[in-house]
Every structure is written in structure tokens, then in C-alpha cells.
Amino acid sequence: MSAETGTDASASRTGTTSSTSSVNPDSVRAVARKDFRDSIRSWVFWGLSIFFFMLLVATTGIISYFGDDIAAQGQTTTALVGLVQGITSLVIPLIALILGWKSIAGERESGSLKILLSLPHSRKDVLLGKLIGRSTVLSVSLIAGFVLAAIVVAALLGSFSVADYAGLLAVSILYGVAYTSLAVSLSSVTRSTTIAGAAMFGLFVLFYIIWDTVIVALSMLMNAGYLPQNETTAQATLLFNSLSLNSAYQNVLSLVTSMGETSPQTVALLEGMFGSVPFYLQDWFSFIILLAWIVVPIAIALYRFDRVDL
Amino acid sequence: MPALRVDELTKSYGQTLALDTLSFEVHEGEVFGFLGPNGAGKSTTINVVLDFIRPTAGRVEVLGLDAQAHSREIRSRTGVLPEGYQVYDRLTARQHLEFAIESKGSDDEPEALLERVGLTDAIDRKAGGYSKGMAQRLMLAMALVGEPDLLILDEPSTGLDPNGAREMREIVREENARGATVFFSSHSMEQVEAVCDRVGILQDGQMVAVDSVEGLRDSIGGGTSLRVTVDRIDDDALQAVRSLPTVSNVAAEDRDPPTITAQVDGSKTTVLAELEDHGVEVRDFSTTEASLEDVFQSYTTGAEVTAR
């Protein structure tokens, strides 16, 4: 099972040429399973599941209690998706970063990484296994919370849309995996958990403060006349906004569920401005952005982690 | 084919030279003691062997394979007891071993391995509560998974009491008898002399001596200290003994009973015969060998070795 599939045939004489490791699916699975077992304290898992359960049930309760108008329009699940994502868009990143920040740096600091890498796993296997292991903890607790709450939600809501509910769950999982990918990747570029922790904080600040601030600043500069108030600047601002992981989460949700479809008025406005709705404001593009936030960080980490002294 | 071949290996960290064109070989089927004081570069060498760190220059071959390009295959045939590790607190000994067994694709039984290292009692306890010695036993059991061709044990006696260290040496002998090559690092000669076929002494990133245990003893020149009890002291006899090429530091103590002491590198019977040829009656004699610890000290501190 641990057949050598090394790609670096040119054995380095000097040691300065970088070596790249191979990926073995069995190895990745073994690491992921061990990591899942090790990282999961049962209370974390159940705590998260109960948290998601409560979140859904409480939101549903509020809608069914106050939301007569919503119910009258048969939009209860849509309203649920909208309210829940307002909370999960903040809470899922927090959970993912907390689950992931020590994943590699912690093992490097304590030396348990030596146990993993003394066994026939490549460094890539370890990173991927960690990402899968930690993502599984978050995903399984999301699924558990959602599935358990489904009965209550379906009973309380007048019109329960399984598609919207499942869509919210699926996109939330992807969103969680993206933040886990960021967390594991950042954790692999440092040997200190302190720095890793600071990086997680920085990531949070980036997505929740800096990104929005940049957009506000761009608009202000445009309004004040420091930036040309033309189509290019407007496009750049909108593009920048759509690249944010958090916008991608909302946009993909509106693609998958019936939440927050772009209103015909907005479409008309955008078409008036740009001739047509720009590609990066279309929902399919936000799906690519969401996937890119999963793939790009871990790809960079895979490249770099192979090349460092542990 | 050597089990391990280190060829002109250099590793520097900025200005610090951890390994300086280090070269040595470990033969297939031997127990090799890799000895050196803390900070000599033993762990750095092992880290290159396992591809945890990359050489600045030079190369390492393990089981005939390049340590960097074929690390996965090397590690699938190698059992490792690393140094400075930490066990997974929330996993039991059984889960640790299941992970190693799954990783290596072997069909070992966790119970059997833990029995060999004497950790059966704690099999289903979380490793977070283990003592250093128990963790060390667990890691040794993990190293034994899959009957590896090569065992790399980095300071395996750390945290073990004398009894545990003896059991560990016993396992080294068993594994060697099975056919495994054992590469065994230590900062203490005492740990390696009992089990090692050959010993390499590392000092400041360079190998200062590689030899068998006996060879090292001889090479140091301390040889054997001979103490002979005689009936009388005879100057001619002393002179004759002093003139023997293999003898040094000859001293006579004219007391009761008269005693002659000498450092002997060659045969001690030559000395005894020389005394008797000069009519001196040898009543008793004893020898003391220079301990390997002294040999090690002399290589790593530059101190003179004299047999006690």
C-alpha cells in the first residue's frame, strides 16, 4: 500500500534541488482517520452539533412566532436560510479556525509530527489528511445538527423546502471547508502555534474588517473625486467585493437556494451600467470563488510544506 | 549494499555548521551505535536520513535508496523511534498501534507488540497520562510494526529505568537476530557497548572514530592496566619490562607485598615472562581494562585515558 510513487527521479547530489513528495490515497485516509479520532473530543463534536441544532430550531421558532407575513408568502424556508446564514457566516469561520489553527504547527511544536512522518506518509499526505480530518469534524457536526433539526423545522414551518434546507447545509459545509483549508494551510507555514494563532486572527480581520474597509474606502475615494468615477473603478470595486470568501458564501447560497435572488431592478441597473451583468457578479462565478478558497490555500501549502526543514 | 550510507553530508543553519562533510556506513545486519555528546549532530543526521530536513551538501542512502527521493519507501521498510516526539494525548496505545499498522499495511497485532515492550496493562488507556518511560515503550512498539529491515532508534533509553533500558537492549538483540539492521543513537557509551557490533563517535558534526567496541578500546592506547604482586623488586627486571615496546608507565611500589604496575597494550604474559626470566617470582596479578566510557570521554573531550 505504500508503494513508492515518488516524482523526484533526479536524486539530488547537492541537496539543494527541491524534492516533491507523492500523494497516496491510503495514506491520506489513514492520517485523516487518525486526525479525526485525535482532534475530536466528544464534547466538541456534540457541542457543535447541538449548537447548529439550536441555531436552526431557535431561528425557526422566531420565524414561526413573528413571521406571519413571511408564512403568508410561503417564504419561510427562504427566510430561515437568510437568517441562519447571517449567523453561520460568522460562526463557521470561527469554528474552522479554532479547529484548524494548531493542526500542523501544534504537531511540529510538540514533535508529534515526527510520529506521523516516521511512518510511510508523505508530507502531502499529512496536509491533505489533516484538512480532511478537521473538515470532517466540522461537516459531520453540521450534518448532525441540520438533520436533527430538520424534523422540528419541518413541523414548525408552514412551507418547508427540502431543497433550500439541503442547499444551506451543503454550501455551509463548503464554506467551512474553505476556512479549514485556510487554517490548515496557514498552520503549515509556521512552526510556532503562537504565530499560527496570530495568523488566524489576521485572517479573521482580513475578511471581516479589511475587505469591507477597502470597499468603503474605494467608494469614498470615488465619491470624493480622488478616484475616477468611471466604469473601470466601479468594476474593480465590485470584483474585489465578489472575491471575498464571505461574499462568495452569500452569493452561492442565493444560487443554490431561493434566498436573495438578484432583483430584476438591480439586474436592470447593472445592465444599464455595464451593458450586461458582469461575469463576476453572476452566481456561477461565486461558486468558483468559493471552490478557489478551498483549493488555492491548500495547493500553496502543499507546494511549500514539501520544501521546508521540519 | 550498506543499510545506511552517509556521504560527505553537510548541514548548516546560517552560520552554524551542524554536520561537516560527515561520511560513514552502517552494514546490513549489524547493530551500529551512533554515539556523541548532546549537540554533536546525531539528531540532525537522523533527521536527514528520515528526510525531515534537507542536506546543505552531500547525500544519504538508506537501504540502497536516496533518502530524499525515496523517503516513503525507505520509511515503509524502517521502524523509527524518534527523539523529542510527543504521543497523541487523546489516543490509546491500541489506537497508536492501529494507526502505525494501517500506515505500514502490516498485519501485526497491537496486543502482541505491546506485550513485547511490556505495556499490555495500559493498552486501552489514553497516552496523555503516560509517563516518559511508557511513552518510550509505546514508540518502540510502533517502531517494531511490520518487521522493518532497518530500525532507527534515537536515544531509545531516554526516560527508561535501568530495567527498561535492559529490556530495550533485549529487543534490539531480538530484532537483530531476526535480520534487522539497528542504528542506535545515544549520548552514553554504557547504553551501546552491550549491544553494538560497531560504534561511531560523532563530535561537532564529524565522525571522530568508527570501530568495533574492541577496536575502540585498543585504539585509545589505554590498553590494560596490569598489577603484579612479586616477592621482591628487582631493578634489572624493571628495566627489562620498561624496554618492552608494548609497555608503558611502569612503576614499582616497594612495600609489603611489593607490587609492580604497568600499562600494557599487548600481551600481559610477555610482561610476566620477562619478570620471571629475571628471577622474580610472580605471586599474583590483576588487570583492569579501560572502560569504553573512558574511551568515549577521551574522544569527545580530548582527555587522556588511563586504565584504572
Interface residues (C-beta under 8 A of the other chain):
Chain A: M1 S2 A3 E4 T5 G6 D8 A9 S10 A11 S12 R13 T14 G15 T16 S19 S21 S22 N24 D26 S27 A30 R33 K34 R37 D38 R41 S110 G111 S112 K114 I115 L117 S118 L119 P120 H121 S122 D309 L310
Chain B: N47 L50 D51 F52 I53 R54 P55 T56 A57 G58 R59 D66 Q68 A69 H70 S71 R72 E73 R75 S76 T78 V80 P82 G84 Y85 Q86 V87 Y88 R90 L91 Q95 F99 A100 E102 S103 K104 G105 M139 M142 A143
